[in-house]
Amino acid sequence: MRNLNRIIVIFCLSAISLSHLCSQTVPGIGRSNELEIGNWNIEWFGKTTPGFGPANDSMQQRLVKNILNASDVDVWILCEVADTGAFGRLMRQMPQYSASLASYFAEQKTAILYKKSDFKGIQAQLLGTKNKDSFSTGRYPLKLTLVSLKPSPFDSLDIIALHLKANTGNDSLKNLAYQSRKRSAEWLKAYTYTQTDPRKYIIAGDWNDDIDVSIYNQLPTSLNPIKLESNGGYFITQRLSVYRIPTTASYPDAIDHQFVSNRLYNYYAKDSVFVWRIDQYISNYASTCSDHFPVISRYNQRYSNLSKVKSFKGKIYPNPSDKYITIETSEDIKTVNLIDLSGKIIELHLTDNYCDISHLKKGLYYIEIVSIDGVYREKLSIL
């Protein structure tokens, strides 16, 4: 009886732990006046074989559902959907989203989710299927055209989900993966040049390489062909590489990226792309949910937005600071906000050019100054 009681206690504690992990509060990051696009590798989602993703598959599926539901992000690009049944169950628990799932044979599938209230999805198709050498994994890019259901500058938006070959195995296999990614980037460059009708599009997902220098032997990045292309496209996630912001739980590099067309970049909120560190809300995140973090970008509803703001006519100091900051400028300031790394906006009160920040948690923020001339953002460290 004593052993039975012990088993019951252990079972109850495990159940409590599981309930705690699956019920932790994850904040919403969506904003009503902006379009958010996120990409997230959800690590062998639905795969029950030991050694492939988190050991507790039901827990992982609940966590993914809770995070996506709470996010309020308009469009999601997911990688590593390994079981269509699990994905179907996930979608039935998120009635606000519709989805398109890649139909290629490879096990790790990509998917595109979008809000039903905002968009209608049309013309889902796989790209590059005649170029198997460019996509040696068989994970072909999934393209879905979204048509806005509301008056919006994003009347037609092409979403392209991407998952390139991983940097795994011995040196020889890693070199093969590097060459595969390079061929993929070359194909993508050629594809962007076929878009004679200038469109708003984004290519996002798990590129499995960094943008500045490759994660394989510090070679030039395998993504150089599309990175250096001159047809009006941009890796908006390059800032993650510059500031050494990792997109995975185990490595210091950014390997999950977003590449946007020139037309979409015109609406991109300058420096808005960020890694959503949901590990601060989920205990043991890497072993219970995924080994990747979501990457989120924001887009304004008007042309010539934050991405066009190049300079601020004034000074912001001290930076770093622990008590207050001073803003010296001749501009007419409307509001001053801080934005933390989860995307949460904190309004500051400007009094005689001073803003009190002594009540805020230590960490890295973006200070956002909205004036009659536009919007300016820069990094601010609170000590």
Secondary structure, 3 states (H helix, E strand, C coil): CHHHHHHHHHHHHHHHHHHHHHHCCCCCCCCCCEEEEEEEEEEEECCCCCCCCCCCHHHHHHHHHHHHHHHCCCEEEEEEECCHHHHHHHHHCCCCEEEEECCCCCCCEEEEEEECCCEEEEEEEECCCCCCCCCCCCCCCEEEEEEECCCCCCCEEEEEEEECCCCCCCHHHHHHHHHHHHHHHHHHHHHHHCCCCCCCEEEEEECCCCCCECCCCCCECCCHHHHCCCCCEEECCHHHHHCCCCCECCCCCCCEEEEEEHHHHCCECCCCCEECCHHHCCCCHHHHCCCECCEEEEEECCCCCHHHCCCCCEEEECCCECCEEEEEECCCEEEEEEECCCCCEEEECEECCEEECCCCCCEEEEEEEEECCEEEEEEEEEC
